[in-house]
Amino acid sequence: MAIDPAAVSQEQIALALLGREIEQFLYHEAELLDQRRFDEWLDLLTDDLRYWMPMQRNVRFGEQEREHTRERKEISWFDEGKETLVQRVRQIKTGVHWAEEPLSRVCHMVSNVQVLKIESDEVTVKSRFLVYRNRLQDETDIFVGKREDVLRRVDGQWRIRRRAIFLDQNVLMAKNLTVFF
């Protein structure tokens, strides 16, 4: 089926270009993490960052609103700001971090990127992720889930202001959560 260029509005073109720009930003972020370029990754975060991963519950049909622990009211896997992430990176870079010595081999895959909301200098984006981690000879972890990010344009560049990470498991099978999502 051919697309009639005259039927495509400037708004549709702008939204498609924005979506592509956001995808490229998220792919770049994944590459920085996979290459262990943590300081460059930290530069992608705003100073007022909120980085949150609720815990999951098994719930009955019709009770889906209870599936995730409530933000700032119940326990979560983590609820951090930029300073805590900076400290985590510093600890990994010391070479004496028990769970990351030797360093894990990690591969981030990001897909299904959707722009949900556009507000002046911020964009809300939803995506799916798969994070594969291999450590030592036989430690392998696979994390799969969804993310909802709020990205802010700062000096013409996208930065992550908020990330909510929804892991698609309620029992953590990995020995630790040292990987960044």
N, C-alpha and C positions, 0 to 999 in steps of 0.2 A: 504494500500500500504506500503510495507516494504522499508526501506531506506538501500541502500547498503553502509556500512561504508567505503568501499574502494573508493567510489565515492565522499565522503565528504573531502574537502581539509582542510588543517591546517588553512588556511585563513578564511574559513567559520566557523570553530570551534572557532577560536579566536574572530570573529565578534559576534557570538552567545553568547560567554561568556562575552564579553564587553557589549552587549545589556542587558544581565541579571544583570550585575554589576550596570549598569546605572539605570535600573528599581529599584533595591534594594535601591540605593541611593535616588531616588525620593520618594519611598514609606517611607523611613526613614524620609526624610524631612517632608512629609505630617503628619506623626505621631508626630513629634516634634511640629508642629504647632497646631495639634488637642489637644495635651496635654498642650498647652500653655507654652512650654519650649522654650521661645523666645530667651533667651541668647544662648542656644545651637544651635538654628536655625541661629542666627547671625554668629556663628562660621563657618557655612557652606558657608558664603559669602566671596568673595575675597575683599580686601580693595579697588580695582578699579572697583567694581561692578557698573553696569548700570541696573536699574530696571525700565522698561518702559511699560506703557499701553496706546496705542493710543485710540482716540475716533473713533467710527464707523459712517459711513454715509450710508444712503440708496442710492444706485446708480443704474443706468439703466444697463441692460445687455450690456456687451462690455466695461463697464467703471470700472471693478473690481479693477483696479490699484488705483482708487480714494476712495475705500471703507474705508481705514484707514487714519487717519490724518498722515501727514509726520513727521518723526522723526526729532526733533530739529528745525522744520520749522513752525509747527502748534501746536495748543493746544492739550494736552493729559490729560488723567485722572490722571496720574502721571508719572514723570520722575525723578527718585531719584538715589542717590548713597547710599553707605553703611552708611555713617554718618547720613543721614536723617532717614534711617530705624532704626538705633540705637536710635535716638531721639524719634521716634514714639514708640518704645518698652519701653523706659524710661517713657514716658508719660503714657502709659497704666499701667505700674507697679506702678505708684503713687497712683492709686485707685481713682483719681479724674478726670479721662477722661470721659467727658460727654457721649460719644457714647459707652463706654465700661465699664460702672459701672451700674449695675453688668456686669460681663464679658459675652460675647456671648459664646454659645456652637457651635462649628464649626467642620465640617467633610469635609476633603479634599479627593477626589478620583482622581487618576491619571491613565490614560490608553493610549493605542495606542502609546506607546513609540517607537520611531524610531531614530536610529543613522543616521544622515544625512552626517556628514563629520568628518573625523579624521585627525588632524594635530598635530604632535609631542605630546605635553602635553595637548592639548585641543580637545574637542569633541563637535560638534554641534548636539543637540538633539531636536526633535519635540515631543510634547505630547498633549493630551487632558486632560481637567480637569473639575470637577464638585465640587463646593464648596457650601456646605449647611451651613447656619447660622441661629440659633434661639436665640432670645434675649427676655428677659422678658417673658411674658406669650404667646404673640401672634405675635411677630415680627419675620417673617421668610423671608429669602432671599436665592435665588438660583442663583449662578453665573456659567455659562457654557462657555467654550471657548477653545482656543488653546494656547500653549506656545511654544516658541522657546528659548532654553537655550544654552549657551556656558558654558561648564563645563571645569574646569582646574584641572589637578592633581597637588596638592601641598603636598609635603612630603608624597607621597603615598596615599593621600586621595582626593576624588573629592570635589571641591568647585565650587560654582556658580559665574561665572564672568559676565554673562549677562543674563537677562531674559526679553524677550518681551512677553507681555500678550495680547492676542486678545480676548476680551470679545464678545460673540455672541449676543450682543444687542446694539442698538444705543441710547436708552434712559435708563438711570440708574433708575431702579425701587426701589433700596435700598435707605435708608435714608442717608447712608454714605458708605465710602470705608475704613473702619478701618481694615478689614480682609486682611491678607497677602496671596498672590497667589503663 
